[in-house]
Amino acid sequence: MSLKNWDNKTWLSSKRYIQSFNSFLIKQIKLNTNSHILDIGCGRGKIIGSLYSKLRLKEKPTGIDIEIHKDKDKRINFKKIDAIRYLKNNNKKFDLILIKQTIHFLSFKEIKKLISLCKTKLKKEGKILIFTLETSKNEIPTFLLMKKKLKISLNRDKKIILLLSKLYPSIKKRKFTFKVRILIKKYIQMINNRYISILLNMSKNQILKGIDEINNKYRKTLIFNDKLICLILNK
Ligand SMILES: C[S@@+](CC[C@H](N)C(=O)[O-])C[C@H]1O[C@@H](n2cnc3c(N)ncnc32)[C@H](O)[C@@H]1O
């Protein structure tokens, strides 16, 4: 099963989220109208599409993903291709390579390969920004089975962060937090749409039971922080 519903009409595709995320981005790296940007696992490409407008980029940012979305952002240059394959067969260099909530889909071997390839595709002052879910004190609303799976997934993420910190000791760590307010009705829809990878392999029954639990556990509006760790790597 694939992750088509990740940013499908959720807070992750809201104008407020994208603006807040992009303000954070441009605090971490100097970008201007001449910047060349690559987004690995771009989904619908709304984030780099919005950066295209905000920075008045001369060249459309490149977004790659193994999934193609009918409603992908028109301001990006989209390629449907696997990340490693793209990097192996392309000589373009970038000021920013963004890898947001995508690295956990890869094996450790692939992650090592991906990042070493990314390093060769950076311009002199270029940076790789990797975003992944905050691994401790995560506030994502969950039901019991989802919580168990999230814990396993976050433990693996911790190992990914450790691996990258060992391979690249000069790596910097920052935090991005976004306050989410969402109606429980809407959040249940997201769960039904399996918006997050830990839901992808659950049975229909497990999802329905989970939705029942969520209905009993939370009030009409869910308020929580969506917290990400940002790893920054230079050339
Ligand atoms: C959780 S979504 C994140 C989307 C977007 N970066 C965001 O944060 O809104 C992860 C994306 O990574 C893509 N993906 C997974 N494995 C990939 C690979 N090997 N190469 C390129 N994209 C991949 C998925 O198809 C999915 O669209």
The ligand as a MOL file (V3000), in Angstrom:
LIG
                    3D

  0  0  0     0  0            999 V3000
M  V30 BEGIN CTAB
M  V30 COUNTS 27 29 0 0 0
M  V30 BEGIN ATOM
M  V30 1 C 5.2700 11.0230 4.3660 0
M  V30 2 S 5.3920 11.5100 2.7000 0 CHG=1
M  V30 3 C 6.1420 13.1140 2.8260 0
M  V30 4 C 5.7830 14.0260 1.6890 0
M  V30 5 C 6.4020 15.4350 1.7690 0
M  V30 6 N 7.8350 15.3770 1.8230 0
M  V30 7 C 5.8650 16.1820 2.9570 0
M  V30 8 O 6.5330 16.2220 3.9820 0
M  V30 9 O 4.7600 16.7300 2.8670 0 CHG=-1
M  V30 10 C 6.7300 10.5100 2.1010 0
M  V30 11 C 6.8810 10.4970 0.6000 0
M  V30 12 O 8.0950 9.8110 0.2420 0
M  V30 13 C 7.8560 9.0950 -0.9510 0
M  V30 14 N 8.9080 8.0700 -1.0960 0
M  V30 15 C 9.0430 6.9100 -0.3990 0
M  V30 16 N 10.1260 6.2150 -0.8130 0
M  V30 17 C 10.7100 6.9520 -1.8130 0
M  V30 18 C 11.8600 6.7690 -2.6490 0
M  V30 19 N 12.6160 5.6680 -2.5460 0
M  V30 20 N 12.1550 7.7240 -3.5760 0
M  V30 21 C 11.3650 8.8410 -3.6930 0
M  V30 22 N 10.2740 9.0620 -2.9190 0
M  V30 23 C 9.9360 8.1360 -1.9810 0
M  V30 24 C 6.4400 8.5790 -0.7570 0
M  V30 25 O 5.8440 8.1950 -1.9830 0
M  V30 26 C 5.7530 9.7840 -0.1130 0
M  V30 27 O 5.1640 10.6390 -1.0590 0
M  V30 END ATOM
M  V30 BEGIN BOND
M  V30 1 1 1 2
M  V30 2 1 2 3
M  V30 3 1 2 10
M  V30 4 1 3 4
M  V30 5 1 4 5
M  V30 6 1 5 6
M  V30 7 1 5 7
M  V30 8 2 7 8
M  V30 9 1 7 9
M  V30 10 1 10 11
M  V30 11 1 11 12
M  V30 12 1 11 26
M  V30 13 1 12 13
M  V30 14 1 13 14
M  V30 15 1 13 24
M  V30 16 1 14 15
M  V30 17 1 14 23
M  V30 18 2 15 16
M  V30 19 1 16 17
M  V30 20 1 17 18
M  V30 21 2 17 23
M  V30 22 1 18 19
M  V30 23 2 18 20
M  V30 24 1 20 21
M  V30 25 2 21 22
M  V30 26 1 22 23
M  V30 27 1 24 25
M  V30 28 1 24 26
M  V30 29 1 26 27
M  V30 END BOND
M  V30 END CTAB
M  END
